[in-house]
Amino acid sequence: MLTFHNPLHHGHAPVHEFFRGERVPCFEKPARADYVEAALKARGHALQAPEQNSSAVLGQVHAPRYLAFLREAWAQWLALDAGNAACQPFPSVWPVRTLRSDVEPDNFVAKLGLYSMDNGSPLAEGTWVAAKAGADAALSAAMRVAQGLRAAFCCTRPPGHHAGPDFMGGYCFLNNAAVAAQGLRNAGAARVAVLDVDYHHGNGTQAIFYDRADVLFASIHGDPRTEYPFYLGHADETGAGQGEGFNLNLPLPAGTPAPAWFAALDSACARIAGHRADALVVSLGLDTFEGDPISRFALASGDFFRVGERLARLGLPTVFVLEGGYAAAELGTNAVNVLEGFEGAGA
């Protein structure tokens, strides 16, 4: 399968994060994409650098002041103290209920909190460059599909589906799946479907398209009553305004076995077929794997062939965008299994 990768992803390499209150090495690390690239090459899939500049499309899915903050964040961090080059910034205050978010503070830490949904998305010197190159790769894959290719894969990190219109979170800064979907719309697709199969609900993608009828968002994920991102992803979230009825959440309890997960996938695919979509974007999270260290579903590596086969039966031009998956050594095998299951099933 044609694959666009992110040759700049190593620039985003924070050293640590906070997990369950403890400082730990980052789960979202450069090795994730390295393993996927190695598996792609080993199984005969070539990698291409991005062909598109996503700047205009980013402005359609993210707020201008948020994009400006991301571009300038590291420079602003260093402006506080040159010694900050050896430190990672984390937010410590957020504009929760009754506090204002319409006025951007001058204080850097306050701005970081304004644009963050958690303290689990550490910034590094190369974060903006890496995230922007990933969005370029996602748009490149979408444009090739818009031009007639049956499918393409965007192999990138950091992931994107937790990034909303004006906030980062869950290791995500720019929403690559939203960029791909908007790119397909711009290229003439009247209706696009986004299917998120990551263990964690794609709250950012939902937020971006929640009031739109042209992009259906469907997600299979861990129940937000117990699983991150906690505050979105419930079954009663069905869209708003013109988007009412164009948002489908299929939350499943932790420990869900493969048969129940595939039943949910069938439900999501039926809804996508009913949308009469012209193209499909798959937020390809692979943390549904039974060995994932921070997730609790039970898909085996062989099951990922079946994921690709089921998606192929939709018969839609498809863009796959890499999201989560933190069993890094197995991530490449699981990703390529999906792609080859899709290709092997035929149109």
C-alpha positions as CSV (number, residue, x, y, z in Angstrom):
1,M,0.0,0.0,0.0
2,L,1.2,3.5,-0.8
3,T,2.6,4.9,2.5
4,F,3.5,8.4,3.3
5,H,5.7,8.6,6.4
6,N,6.9,11.5,8.5
7,P,10.7,11.9,8.1
8,L,10.8,14.5,10.8
9,H,9.0,12.6,13.6
10,H,12.1,12.1,15.7
11,G,12.1,15.8,16.4
12,H,9.2,15.2,18.8
13,A,11.0,13.1,21.5
14,P,10.0,14.2,25.0
15,V,11.7,12.2,27.7
16,H,9.0,11.7,30.3
17,E,5.3,12.1,31.0
18,F,3.0,11.7,34.0
19,F,1.1,8.5,34.2
20,R,-1.2,7.7,37.2
21,G,0.6,10.5,39.1
22,E,4.1,9.2,38.5
23,R,6.8,10.5,36.2
24,V,7.5,7.8,33.7
25,P,9.3,7.4,30.3
26,C,7.0,8.4,27.5
27,F,4.8,5.7,26.0
28,E,4.5,7.7,22.8
29,K,8.1,7.6,21.6
30,P,9.9,7.6,18.3
31,A,10.4,3.9,18.3
32,R,6.7,3.5,17.7
33,A,6.9,4.8,14.1
34,D,10.3,3.2,13.6
35,Y,8.9,-0.2,14.2
36,V,6.0,0.4,11.8
37,E,8.4,1.7,9.1
38,A,10.6,-1.3,9.6
39,A,7.7,-3.7,9.2
40,L,6.4,-1.9,6.1
41,K,9.8,-2.2,4.5
42,A,10.3,-5.8,5.5
43,R,7.0,-6.7,3.9
44,G,7.6,-4.8,0.6
45,H,5.8,-1.5,1.2
46,A,7.7,1.6,0.1
47,L,7.7,4.8,2.1
48,Q,7.3,8.3,0.5
49,A,7.9,11.7,2.0
50,P,4.9,14.1,2.2
51,E,3.9,15.8,-1.1
52,Q,1.4,18.3,0.3
53,N,1.5,21.4,2.5
54,S,-1.3,21.1,5.0
55,S,-1.3,24.7,6.3
56,A,-4.5,25.8,4.6
57,V,-6.4,22.7,5.7
58,L,-5.1,23.0,9.3
59,G,-6.7,26.4,9.3
60,Q,-10.1,24.8,8.5
61,V,-10.0,22.3,11.4
62,H,-8.0,24.2,14.1
63,A,-8.4,27.7,15.5
64,P,-5.9,30.2,14.3
65,R,-4.7,31.3,17.8
66,Y,-4.1,27.6,18.7
67,L,-2.0,27.0,15.7
68,A,-0.1,30.2,16.4
69,F,0.6,29.0,20.0
70,L,1.9,25.6,18.8
71,R,4.2,27.3,16.3
72,E,5.6,29.6,18.9
73,A,5.4,27.5,22.1
74,W,9.0,26.3,22.3
75,A,10.4,29.8,21.6
76,Q,8.1,31.3,24.3
77,W,9.2,28.6,26.7
78,L,12.9,29.4,26.2
79,A,12.1,33.2,26.4
80,L,11.2,32.6,30.1
81,D,14.6,31.1,30.9
82,A,17.3,29.8,28.6
83,G,17.7,26.9,31.0
84,N,14.3,25.7,30.0
85,A,15.9,24.0,27.0
86,A,16.7,21.1,29.3
87,C,13.2,21.0,30.7
88,Q,9.8,19.9,29.5
89,P,6.9,22.3,30.0
90,F,3.7,21.0,31.6
91,P,0.5,22.9,32.3
92,S,-0.5,23.4,35.9
93,V,-3.8,25.4,35.6
94,W,-6.8,25.0,33.3
95,P,-9.8,27.2,32.5
96,V,-12.4,24.7,33.9
97,R,-16.1,25.6,34.6
98,T,-16.8,29.3,35.4
99,L,-13.3,30.4,34.2
100,R,-12.9,32.2,31.0
101,S,-11.2,30.7,27.9
102,D,-11.9,33.5,25.4
103,V,-9.1,35.7,26.6
104,E,-5.6,34.4,25.9
105,P,-3.3,35.1,28.9
106,D,0.2,36.5,28.4
107,N,1.7,34.0,30.9
108,F,3.1,31.0,29.0
109,V,2.1,28.4,31.6
110,A,-1.4,29.8,31.6
111,K,-1.5,29.7,27.8
112,L,-0.3,26.1,27.9
113,G,-3.2,25.2,30.2
114,L,-5.6,27.1,28.0
115,Y,-4.7,24.9,25.0
116,S,-4.3,21.6,26.9
117,M,-6.9,19.1,28.0
118,D,-4.4,17.2,30.2
119,N,-0.8,17.2,31.3
120,G,0.0,14.1,29.3
121,S,1.1,15.8,26.1
122,P,4.7,16.9,26.7
123,L,6.2,19.4,24.3
124,A,9.7,19.2,22.9
125,E,11.8,21.4,20.8
126,G,10.7,19.8,17.6
127,T,7.1,19.2,18.4
128,W,5.6,21.7,16.0
129,V,7.8,20.6,13.1
130,A,7.1,17.0,13.6
131,A,3.3,17.4,14.1
132,K,3.1,19.7,11.0
133,A,5.0,17.1,8.9
134,G,2.6,14.5,10.1
135,A,-0.4,16.6,8.9
136,D,1.4,17.1,5.6
137,A,1.7,13.3,5.3
138,A,-2.0,12.8,6.1
139,L,-3.1,15.3,3.5
140,S,-0.7,13.7,1.0
141,A,-2.4,10.3,1.5
142,A,-5.8,11.9,1.2
143,M,-5.0,13.6,-2.0
144,R,-3.7,10.5,-3.6
145,V,-7.0,8.7,-2.7
146,A,-9.0,11.7,-4.0
147,Q,-7.1,11.3,-7.3
148,G,-8.3,7.7,-7.7
149,L,-6.0,5.5,-5.5
150,R,-8.0,2.8,-3.7
151,A,-6.1,3.3,-0.4
152,A,-3.1,5.0,1.2
153,F,-1.5,4.9,4.6
154,C,-0.2,7.8,6.7
155,C,2.5,6.4,9.0
156,T,3.2,9.2,11.5
157,R,3.6,10.3,15.0
158,P,2.7,12.2,17.2
159,P,-0.8,10.9,16.8
160,G,-3.7,13.3,16.3
161,H,-7.2,12.1,17.2
162,H,-7.3,13.7,20.7
163,A,-6.4,17.2,19.3
164,G,-9.5,19.3,19.1
165,P,-10.3,22.6,17.4
166,D,-8.2,24.6,19.9
167,F,-6.5,22.1,22.3
168,M,-3.9,19.4,22.5
169,G,-4.2,16.2,24.6
170,G,-3.4,12.5,24.8
171,Y,-0.1,12.9,23.0
172,C,-1.9,14.7,20.1
173,F,-1.3,18.2,18.8
174,L,-2.7,18.4,15.2
175,N,-5.6,16.2,14.2
176,N,-4.3,14.2,11.2
177,A,-7.5,12.3,10.6
178,A,-9.5,15.6,10.5
179,V,-7.0,17.0,8.0
180,A,-7.4,14.0,5.8
181,A,-11.2,14.2,6.0
182,Q,-11.3,17.9,5.3
183,G,-8.8,17.4,2.4
184,L,-11.1,14.8,0.9
185,R,-14.1,17.2,1.2
186,N,-12.1,20.0,-0.4
187,A,-11.2,17.7,-3.3
188,G,-14.9,17.0,-4.0
189,A,-16.1,14.2,-1.8
190,A,-19.6,15.2,-0.8
191,R,-19.7,12.9,2.3
192,V,-16.8,11.5,4.2
193,A,-16.8,9.0,7.1
194,V,-14.2,8.9,9.8
195,L,-13.9,5.6,11.7
196,D,-11.8,5.6,14.8
197,V,-10.8,2.2,16.1
198,D,-8.3,3.3,18.7
199,Y,-8.9,2.1,22.3
200,H,-9.3,5.7,23.4
201,H,-12.2,7.8,22.1
202,G,-11.2,10.3,19.4
203,N,-12.6,13.2,21.3
204,G,-10.8,15.8,19.2
205,T,-12.1,14.4,15.9
206,Q,-15.7,14.3,17.3
207,A,-15.4,17.9,18.5
208,I,-14.2,19.1,15.1
209,F,-17.1,17.6,13.2
210,Y,-19.8,17.4,15.8
211,D,-22.1,19.9,14.2
212,R,-21.5,18.9,10.6
213,A,-23.6,16.5,8.4
214,D,-20.9,16.1,5.7
215,V,-18.5,14.1,7.9
216,L,-19.8,11.1,9.8
217,F,-17.7,10.3,12.9
218,A,-17.9,6.7,14.3
219,S,-15.8,5.4,17.1
220,I,-15.3,2.1,18.9
221,H,-13.5,2.6,22.2
222,G,-13.2,1.9,25.9
223,D,-16.1,3.1,28.0
224,P,-15.3,6.7,29.0
225,R,-16.7,6.1,32.5
226,T,-13.4,4.2,33.2
227,E,-11.1,4.9,30.3
228,Y,-9.3,8.0,29.0
229,P,-10.4,10.6,27.8
230,F,-13.2,10.1,30.3
231,Y,-15.3,13.2,29.5
232,L,-16.5,12.3,25.9
233,G,-17.4,9.2,24.0
234,H,-20.7,8.2,25.5
235,A,-23.4,6.6,23.3
236,D,-25.8,9.4,23.7
237,E,-23.5,11.9,21.9
238,T,-25.1,11.8,18.4
239,G,-24.2,15.2,17.0
240,A,-25.6,18.7,17.3
241,G,-27.4,21.1,14.9
242,Q,-26.9,20.1,11.3
243,G,-24.7,17.3,12.6
244,E,-27.4,15.6,14.7
245,G,-27.4,11.9,13.8
246,F,-23.9,12.0,12.3
247,N,-21.9,11.0,15.3
248,L,-21.8,7.3,16.5
249,N,-20.1,6.2,19.7
250,L,-19.8,2.5,20.5
251,P,-18.2,2.4,24.0
252,L,-17.2,-1.1,25.2
253,P,-16.1,-2.2,28.7
254,A,-12.5,-2.8,29.5
255,G,-11.6,-6.4,28.8
256,T,-13.9,-6.7,25.8
257,P,-12.9,-9.9,23.8
258,A,-12.4,-10.0,20.0
259,P,-15.9,-11.3,19.1
260,A,-17.7,-8.5,20.9
261,W,-15.3,-5.9,19.4
262,F,-15.9,-7.2,15.9
263,A,-19.6,-7.1,16.4
264,A,-19.2,-3.3,17.2
265,L,-17.1,-3.0,14.1
266,D,-19.9,-4.5,12.0
267,S,-22.3,-1.9,13.6
268,A,-20.0,0.9,12.7
269,C,-19.6,-0.3,9.2
270,A,-23.3,-0.6,8.7
271,R,-23.7,3.0,9.8
272,I,-21.0,4.1,7.4
273,A,-22.7,2.3,4.6
274,G,-25.9,4.1,5.4
275,H,-24.1,7.4,5.3
276,R,-23.4,6.8,1.6
277,A,-19.9,8.1,2.1
278,D,-17.7,8.9,-0.9
279,A,-14.5,8.1,1.1
280,L,-13.4,6.7,4.4
281,V,-10.7,7.9,6.9
282,V,-9.6,5.3,9.4
283,S,-8.0,6.5,12.7
284,L,-5.9,3.4,13.0
285,G,-5.2,3.1,16.7
286,L,-3.7,-0.3,17.5
287,D,-3.8,-0.2,21.3
288,T,-6.7,-2.6,21.1
289,F,-3.9,-5.2,21.0
290,E,-4.0,-7.6,23.9
291,G,-0.4,-6.7,24.9
292,D,-0.8,-3.0,25.0
293,P,0.5,-1.5,28.3
294,I,-2.1,1.2,28.8
295,S,-5.2,-0.3,27.2
296,R,-7.5,-3.2,28.0
297,F,-9.0,-4.9,24.9
298,A,-8.0,-8.3,23.7
299,L,-7.3,-8.4,20.0
300,A,-4.4,-10.7,18.9
301,S,-2.1,-9.8,16.1
302,G,-3.9,-12.1,13.7
303,D,-7.2,-10.3,14.4
304,F,-5.8,-7.2,12.7
305,F,-6.0,-9.0,9.3
306,R,-9.7,-9.3,9.9
307,V,-10.0,-5.6,10.7
308,G,-8.6,-4.8,7.2
309,E,-10.7,-7.4,5.5
310,R,-13.9,-6.0,7.1
311,L,-13.1,-2.4,6.2
312,A,-12.3,-3.5,2.6
313,R,-15.9,-4.8,2.3
314,L,-17.2,-1.2,2.5
315,G,-15.8,-0.7,-1.0
316,L,-14.7,2.9,-0.2
317,P,-11.6,4.8,-1.1
318,T,-9.8,4.7,2.2
319,V,-7.1,6.7,4.0
320,F,-5.5,5.0,7.0
321,V,-3.9,7.3,9.6
322,L,-1.7,5.8,12.4
323,E,-2.9,6.8,15.9
324,G,-2.2,5.0,19.2
325,G,-0.6,1.6,20.1
326,Y,2.0,1.4,22.8
327,A,3.3,-2.1,22.6
328,A,5.9,-0.6,20.3
329,A,7.7,-3.8,19.2
330,E,4.4,-5.4,18.0
331,L,3.0,-2.2,16.5
332,G,4.6,-2.6,13.1
333,T,3.2,-6.2,12.7
334,N,-0.3,-5.2,13.8
335,A,-0.4,-2.1,11.5
336,V,0.8,-4.0,8.4
337,N,-1.6,-6.8,9.1
338,V,-4.5,-4.3,8.8
339,L,-3.2,-2.9,5.6
340,E,-2.5,-6.4,4.0
341,G,-5.9,-7.6,5.2
342,F,-7.5,-4.7,3.4
343,E,-5.4,-5.2,0.3
344,G,-5.9,-9.0,0.2
345,A,-9.7,-8.6,0.5
346,G,-9.9,-6.8,-2.9
347,A,-12.2,-4.0,-3.9
